[in-house]
Structure formats: C-alpha cells, structure tokens
Amino acid sequence: MRSLIITLFIFTGFLR
C-alpha cells in the first residue's frame, strides 16, 4: 500500500 503514499506526494507536488 505504498502506492497510496506516493500518489499523495505526487498530488501535493501537482497542487503546488
């Protein structure tokens, strides 16, 4: 379930 954390990181970078 590490993909969820990676997706969150990418989402945060995208929002920025």
C-alpha positions in Angstrom: 0.0 0.0 0.0 2.9 2.3 -0.6 1.4 3.5 -3.9 -1.1 5.5 -1.9 1.6 7.5 -0.1 3.5 8.0 -3.4 0.3 9.2 -5.1 -0.3 11.6 -2.2 3.2 13.0 -2.7 2.7 13.5 -6.4 -0.7 15.0 -5.8 0.8 17.5 -3.4 3.5 18.4 -5.9 0.9 18.8 -8.6 -1.2 21.1 -6.4 1.9 23.2 -5.8 
